[in-house]
Amino acid sequence: MIFLLLQTWLGSYMPGQFWLAGSDLALEQQWMWLPDQTMFDYTNWASGEPDNLYNRQHCALMDSTRSYHWVDEDCEESRNFICQIEKNG
């Protein structure tokens, strides 16, 4: 069984914004989960997203200011993240 763990840090960067481990860096508009490179079978993009602003936005981000919809963002930005872990036993 797999659980999602929301990881936040005290003094975190951009509260309410979380990396989702999705990227189209390999091929524009071909979104996949990393590291296993499986294509998305579900998306929750905000209106007008993904927009690849300045041709630099290649990572999926969940944004609380946009009703937890997804946006694409520059992968080098510091944000909170969501981890997937397997439950033991």
N, C-alpha and C positions, 0 to 999 in steps of 0.2 A: 504494500500500500504506500502511496506517495502523498506527502503533505507539503504544503507550501509554507515557508517560513518568511515572514516579513522582517527584514533586518533593518533596524534604524539605529542610529548612533546619537548620543548626546551631542548637541551642537552640530547636527547633521547639515549637509548641504541641501538646499532646496527642499524643505519639508514637504511631504505630500507628493513627491515625484520619485518614481521607482523604475530602475532598469528592469526589463523583462527577458533579457537574453535572446531577443530576436534581432536579426540584422539582414540588410540587403546589400552589404558591402561587397560581397562576391559578384553579384549581378543585380543591377538596379531594378527595383520593383519585384524581385524574386525573394520574398521574405522567408527566412528559415530560422528555426531554433538552433542556438549554439549550445554546446559544442557538437551535437550529433548531426547537424545540418539537415534536419527534417523540415519539409515545407509546412507552413501554417495550414491547419484545417479549420481554424477559428481566428477571427480578428474582431477588434472592438475599436476601430479607428475613430477619432473625433472628426467632425465635419471638416473637410478640406485637407485631411491628413491621409497618408503621408505626403508631404510636399517637397522634401529634399531641398530645403532652403539653402541657397548658395552652393548647391551640390556637395554639401558636407554632412547631411543628416542621414545616417545609415543604421541607427540603433533605435529599437522600440522602447518607449518610455510610457508608463502609466501615470497620468497627471490628475491629482485630486481637484485642481482648479478647473478641470474640464470634465467633471463628473466621472472621474476615473476612466475616461476613455484614453485611447492610446494616441501618441504623437511620435513622429520620428525626430531624433535629436542627434547632435554631434556626439559621437561615441567617446570623445575625450573629456566630456564634461563630468564633473564629480556629482553624483547623485546617490541616493539610497538604492538598495537593490533587493530583489526577491530571489530566494534560493529554493531549489527543489531538493528535498531530501527523502530518502527511503526510511520507512519505519522498520526498525529491527523487531523480529518476532512476530 
